[in-house]
Amino acid sequence: MTDVLPYAADGTPLDGVLLYDQDGRPLKVGFQEWWADGCARVLEQPRAADGVPVPNSYPQVYEPSGSGADGALVPAGTCDTDDARPEVPLPTFPPADPTEAPTD
């Protein structure tokens, strides 16, 4: 896994989401090594107010580096810059049972 694409329950894409595992550790994903267009990318981590990178902020942002996966320079405009998210189906939840009391 090289990225996490968070969505709200209503299907709205979320940005800048900080994710942690079950033990409270920042979630880490792998680095994407190659891209279908053959262009290398640089991971641009968001930065906290003090300038420190925030590696558990999702989705990750990869910018074209100007070179191909083989290290050779690529002409401007060659790399795919479309980072559209995939369409995801909205979750369906069963209707609430009005006879059950809410639990806290």
Backbone as ProteinMPNN parsed JSONL, in Angstrom:
{"seq_chain_A": "MTDVLPYAADGTPLDGVLLYDQDGRPLKVGFQEWWADGCARVLEQPRAADGVPVPNSYPQVYEPSGSGADGALVPAGTCDTDDARPEVPLPTFPPADPTEAPTD", "coords_chain_A": {"N_chain_A": [[0.858, -1.168, 0.0], [0.564, 2.189, -0.875], [-0.694, 4.582, -0.43], [-3.451, 6.319, 1.14], [-6.777, 7.031, 0.623], [-8.867, 9.054, 1.992], [-12.387, 9.324, 2.706], [-15.432, 11.013, 3.546], [-18.442, 9.851, 5.218], [-20.501, 10.588, 3.551], [-19.423, 10.48, 1.071], [-17.736, 12.552, 0.354], [-14.535, 13.604, -0.628], [-11.714, 13.665, 1.531], [-9.044, 15.711, 2.71], [-5.753, 16.048, 4.098], [-5.976, 14.413, 6.331], [-5.139, 13.017, 9.394], [-3.861, 9.946, 10.227], [-3.87, 7.14, 12.426], [-2.682, 4.07, 13.896], [-4.095, 1.192, 15.654], [-2.699, 1.315, 18.022], [-2.078, 3.906, 18.456], [0.013, 4.851, 16.971], [1.494, 6.79, 14.313], [0.134, 6.198, 11.095], [1.835, 4.479, 8.57], [2.755, 4.26, 5.167], [3.983, 2.618, 2.195], [6.452, 3.876, -0.166], [5.66, 5.041, -3.38], [7.105, 3.489, -6.008], [7.133, 3.411, -8.837], [5.467, 4.723, -11.769], [2.674, 4.683, -13.981], [2.999, 6.349, -16.196], [5.706, 6.431, -16.542], [7.206, 8.425, -15.374], [9.224, 9.735, -12.773], [8.476, 10.512, -9.347], [8.319, 12.875, -6.617], [7.835, 12.709, -3.213], [5.845, 14.943, -1.569], [5.578, 15.976, 1.459], [3.085, 17.309, 3.66], [3.619, 20.079, 5.85], [4.027, 20.76, 9.322], [3.235, 23.52, 11.555], [5.702, 24.176, 12.626], [7.421, 23.508, 10.628], [8.168, 20.866, 10.35], [7.938, 17.777, 8.594], [4.81, 16.051, 8.066], [4.263, 12.94, 8.053], [2.063, 11.2, 8.278], [-0.157, 12.298, 7.097], [-2.916, 12.243, 5.007], [-4.599, 12.275, 1.791], [-1.443, 11.194, 0.336], [0.938, 13.316, -1.328], [2.292, 13.38, -4.428], [4.665, 14.746, -6.559], [5.623, 15.347, -9.959], [9.02, 14.739, -10.812], [10.526, 15.614, -12.91], [12.116, 13.878, -14.171], [12.463, 10.654, -15.751], [11.541, 7.278, -14.816], [13.859, 5.936, -15.245], [15.767, 7.796, -14.707], [16.47, 9.602, -16.684], [16.003, 12.853, -18.165], [12.74, 14.176, -18.738], [10.564, 15.552, -21.21], [8.855, 18.665, -20.576], [5.473, 18.569, -19.529], [5.076, 15.936, -20.162], [4.613, 14.126, -18.097], [1.928, 12.587, -16.357], [-0.468, 14.517, -14.803], [-2.907, 14.226, -13.698], [-4.566, 13.554, -10.891], [-6.928, 12.385, -10.118], [-9.339, 11.117, -7.898], [-10.577, 7.784, -7.375], [-13.959, 6.827, -8.155], [-16.125, 6.075, -5.55], [-18.412, 3.829, -4.012], [-21.185, 4.92, -2.041], [-21.531, 4.149, 1.404], [-24.004, 1.921, 2.731], [-26.338, 1.973, 5.299], [-28.186, 0.139, 7.714], [-31.585, 0.996, 8.499], [-32.258, 2.841, 11.477], [-33.445, 1.258, 14.413], [-36.32, 2.212, 15.862], [-37.25, 1.276, 18.276], [-35.184, 0.598, 19.884], [-33.196, 1.729, 22.547], [-30.848, 4.42, 22.637], [-27.343, 3.808, 23.142], [-24.729, 4.738, 25.292]], "CA_chain_A": [[0.0, 0.0, 0.0], [1.376, 3.402, -0.972], [-1.472, 5.774, -0.114], [-4.786, 6.139, 1.686], [-7.65, 8.078, 0.106], [-9.998, 9.118, 2.926], [-13.672, 9.89, 2.303], [-16.458, 11.122, 4.581], [-19.527, 8.89, 5.015], [-21.366, 11.025, 2.452], [-18.681, 10.359, -0.181], [-16.886, 13.712, 0.133], [-13.107, 13.337, -0.424], [-11.092, 14.409, 2.622], [-7.613, 15.972, 2.566], [-5.074, 16.431, 5.332], [-6.443, 13.565, 7.42], [-4.065, 12.361, 10.137], [-4.299, 8.597, 10.553], [-3.093, 6.424, 13.427], [-3.089, 2.677, 14.018], [-4.812, 0.849, 16.873], [-1.854, 1.586, 19.184], [-1.796, 5.336, 18.514], [1.208, 5.2, 16.171], [1.152, 7.328, 12.994], [0.05, 5.219, 10.025], [2.878, 4.618, 7.553], [2.564, 3.484, 3.947], [5.187, 2.543, 1.391], [6.686, 4.9, -1.18], [5.336, 4.531, -4.713], [8.367, 3.414, -6.731], [7.004, 3.634, -10.281], [4.202, 5.283, -12.2], [2.301, 4.17, -15.3], [3.497, 7.22, -17.266], [7.162, 6.317, -16.611], [7.835, 9.581, -14.741], [9.518, 9.625, -11.345], [7.782, 11.491, -8.518], [8.881, 13.221, -5.321], [6.786, 12.794, -2.203], [5.807, 16.262, -0.933], [4.828, 15.865, 2.706], [2.653, 18.557, 4.266], [4.466, 20.461, 6.983], [3.387, 21.339, 10.504], [3.542, 24.939, 11.75], [7.133, 24.326, 12.922], [8.189, 23.121, 9.446], [8.472, 19.431, 10.357], [7.012, 17.019, 7.747], [3.769, 15.254, 8.724], [4.173, 11.787, 7.153], [0.813, 10.45, 8.378], [-1.229, 13.1, 6.532], [-3.391, 11.578, 3.795], [-3.771, 11.456, 0.914], [-0.067, 11.611, 0.079], [1.055, 14.164, -2.512], [3.476, 13.084, -5.236], [4.851, 15.702, -7.651], [6.606, 14.9, -10.955], [10.369, 15.219, -10.501], [11.197, 16.111, -14.114], [12.89, 12.797, -14.783], [11.763, 9.393, -15.917], [11.878, 6.245, -13.847], [15.237, 5.526, -15.513], [16.654, 8.902, -14.351], [16.646, 10.532, -17.8], [15.078, 13.981, -18.162], [11.563, 14.025, -19.592], [10.07, 16.858, -21.653], [7.769, 19.261, -19.793], [4.138, 18.18, -19.97], [5.037, 14.509, -20.454], [4.114, 13.37, -16.948], [0.5, 12.679, -16.073], [-0.717, 15.305, -13.595], [-4.267, 13.968, -13.246], [-4.576, 12.732, -9.689], [-8.333, 12.228, -9.744], [-9.63, 9.972, -7.033], [-11.565, 6.868, -7.952], [-15.336, 6.905, -7.655], [-16.379, 5.041, -4.548], [-19.835, 3.761, -3.675], [-21.536, 5.359, -0.696], [-21.934, 3.026, 2.257], [-25.422, 1.859, 3.097], [-26.513, 1.586, 6.687], [-29.567, -0.263, 7.963], [-32.317, 2.031, 9.223], [-32.218, 2.71, 12.932], [-34.643, 0.647, 15.013], [-36.827, 3.201, 16.82], [-37.598, 0.666, 19.565], [-33.971, 0.415, 20.682], [-32.709, 2.946, 23.202], [-29.444, 4.688, 22.315], [-26.376, 3.427, 24.163], [-23.585, 5.662, 25.384]], "C_chain_A": [[0.906, 1.234, 0.0], [0.606, 4.674, -0.68], [-2.8, 5.364, 0.497], [-5.606, 7.317, 1.189], [-8.88, 8.158, 1.003], [-11.205, 9.836, 2.336], [-14.559, 10.019, 3.544], [-17.561, 10.112, 4.26], [-20.447, 9.286, 3.869], [-20.656, 11.002, 1.105], [-17.784, 11.544, -0.506], [-15.421, 13.342, 0.347], [-12.551, 14.229, 0.679], [-9.608, 14.567, 2.354], [-7.032, 16.338, 3.923], [-5.528, 15.643, 6.542], [-5.235, 12.906, 8.079], [-4.568, 11.013, 10.604], [-3.315, 7.912, 11.491], [-3.577, 4.985, 13.489], [-3.748, 2.45, 15.383], [-4.013, 1.124, 18.138], [-1.464, 3.057, 19.288], [-0.544, 5.763, 17.765], [0.758, 5.77, 14.831], [1.166, 6.227, 11.935], [1.128, 5.503, 8.987], [2.532, 3.742, 6.367], [3.881, 3.471, 3.195], [5.289, 3.706, 0.414], [6.383, 4.307, -2.542], [6.58, 4.629, -5.586], [8.256, 3.745, -8.212], [5.601, 4.113, -10.587], [3.938, 4.822, -13.62], [2.831, 5.036, -16.435], [5.016, 7.19, -17.398], [7.908, 7.475, -15.985], [8.078, 9.318, -13.257], [8.779, 10.729, -10.603], [8.568, 11.719, -7.225], [7.714, 13.354, -4.355], [6.906, 14.138, -1.503], [4.94, 16.164, 0.316], [4.327, 17.242, 3.148], [3.534, 18.837, 5.483], [3.632, 21.065, 8.099], [3.816, 22.801, 10.623], [5.033, 25.163, 12.023], [8.025, 23.872, 11.771], [8.538, 21.65, 9.349], [7.469, 18.704, 9.458], [6.029, 16.197, 8.581], [3.514, 14.038, 7.832], [2.871, 11.01, 7.232], [-0.386, 11.288, 7.952], [-1.614, 12.495, 5.182], [-4.481, 12.372, 3.13], [-2.373, 12.045, 0.746], [-0.042, 12.446, -1.203], [2.387, 13.857, -3.192], [3.535, 14.073, -6.39], [5.855, 15.14, -8.655], [7.973, 15.532, -10.676], [11.083, 15.815, -11.707], [12.074, 15.069, -14.773], [12.017, 11.556, -14.896], [12.187, 8.415, -14.854], [13.312, 5.765, -14.022], [16.246, 6.627, -15.193], [16.875, 9.916, -15.455], [15.628, 11.655, -17.709], [13.915, 13.706, -19.107], [11.081, 15.416, -20.003], [8.921, 17.35, -20.775], [6.426, 18.845, -20.387], [3.99, 16.701, -20.278], [4.386, 13.709, -19.327], [2.631, 13.637, -16.72], [0.315, 13.453, -14.771], [-2.134, 15.117, -13.078], [-4.219, 13.035, -12.048], [-6.002, 12.551, -9.16], [-8.512, 10.976, -8.887], [-10.628, 9.056, -7.715], [-12.953, 7.131, -7.368], [-15.519, 5.764, -6.662], [-17.874, 5.01, -4.234], [-20.071, 4.259, -2.251], [-21.921, 4.148, 0.134], [-23.436, 3.077, 2.512], [-25.514, 1.329, 4.521], [-27.956, 1.161, 6.885], [-30.288, 0.86, 8.712], [-32.267, 1.762, 10.725], [-33.544, 2.099, 13.419], [-35.168, 1.6, 16.078], [-37.18, 2.609, 18.179], [-36.386, 0.47, 20.456], [-33.538, 1.754, 21.268], [-31.254, 3.174, 22.817], [-28.547, 4.276, 23.47], [-25.222, 4.415, 24.141], [-22.377, 4.978, 25.947]], "O_chain_A": [[1.872, 1.319, 0.758], [1.196, 5.754, -0.681], [-3.222, 4.213, 0.387], [-5.187, 8.467, 1.314], [-9.838, 7.412, 0.802], [-11.079, 10.804, 1.585], [-14.447, 9.226, 4.478], [-17.607, 9.577, 3.152], [-21.104, 8.429, 3.276], [-21.214, 11.451, 0.104], [-17.13, 11.543, -1.549], [-15.082, 12.813, 1.406], [-12.88, 15.413, 0.751], [-8.974, 13.654, 1.825], [-7.728, 16.869, 4.788], [-5.475, 16.145, 7.664], [-4.404, 12.305, 7.398], [-5.582, 10.93, 11.297], [-2.1, 8.075, 11.375], [-4.733, 4.698, 13.178], [-3.933, 3.386, 16.161], [-4.588, 1.163, 19.226], [-0.621, 3.421, 20.107], [-0.089, 6.898, 17.903], [-0.232, 5.31, 14.262], [2.095, 5.421, 11.882], [1.309, 6.649, 8.575], [2.07, 2.614, 6.534], [4.794, 4.231, 3.52], [4.319, 4.433, 0.198], [6.802, 3.188, -2.836], [7.056, 5.727, -5.872], [9.19, 4.303, -8.789], [4.675, 3.943, -9.795], [4.876, 4.593, -14.383], [3.09, 4.528, -17.526], [5.566, 7.855, -18.276], [9.136, 7.513, -16.054], [7.231, 8.743, -12.573], [8.488, 11.775, -11.182], [9.365, 10.881, -6.802], [6.727, 14.029, -4.646], [7.941, 14.445, -0.911], [3.715, 16.257, 0.24], [5.049, 18.232, 3.029], [4.118, 17.922, 6.063], [2.663, 21.783, 7.856], [4.671, 23.261, 9.867], [5.57, 26.22, 11.689], [9.248, 23.85, 11.909], [9.145, 21.224, 8.366], [6.271, 18.975, 9.539], [6.369, 15.709, 9.659], [2.652, 14.085, 6.955], [2.587, 10.221, 6.331], [-1.508, 11.03, 8.389], [-0.761, 12.263, 4.326], [-5.226, 13.079, 3.808], [-2.149, 13.233, 0.981], [-0.91, 12.293, -2.062], [3.458, 14.047, -2.615], [2.559, 14.223, -7.125], [6.84, 14.519, -8.253], [8.064, 16.714, -10.345], [12.127, 16.451, -11.557], [12.702, 15.329, -15.8], [10.987, 11.428, -14.236], [13.097, 8.694, -14.073], [13.92, 5.252, -13.083], [17.448, 6.433, -15.378], [17.415, 10.991, -15.197], [14.513, 11.445, -17.231], [14.088, 13.078, -20.151], [11.183, 16.359, -19.219], [8.114, 16.556, -20.291], [6.272, 18.779, -21.606], [2.897, 16.249, -20.62], [3.688, 12.727, -19.58], [2.151, 14.761, -16.871], [0.884, 13.081, -13.745], [-2.53, 15.777, -12.118], [-3.871, 11.862, -12.18], [-6.252, 12.561, -7.955], [-7.91, 9.932, -9.136], [-11.432, 9.5, -8.535], [-13.091, 7.596, -6.237], [-15.112, 4.63, -6.916], [-18.524, 6.055, -4.195], [-19.245, 4.04, -1.366], [-22.562, 3.224, -0.368], [-24.048, 4.145, 2.506], [-24.848, 0.36, 4.887], [-28.86, 1.751, 6.294], [-29.663, 1.594, 9.477], [-32.237, 0.616, 11.172], [-34.614, 2.398, 12.889], [-34.517, 1.779, 17.108], [-37.388, 3.352, 19.138], [-36.529, 0.205, 21.649], [-33.517, 2.774, 20.58], [-30.498, 2.212, 22.683], [-28.933, 4.378, 24.634], [-24.799, 4.867, 23.077], [-21.327, 5.602, 26.095]]}, "name": "protein", "num_of_chains": 1, "seq": "MTDVLPYAADGTPLDGVLLYDQDGRPLKVGFQEWWADGCARVLEQPRAADGVPVPNSYPQVYEPSGSGADGALVPAGTCDTDDARPEVPLPTFPPADPTEAPTD"}
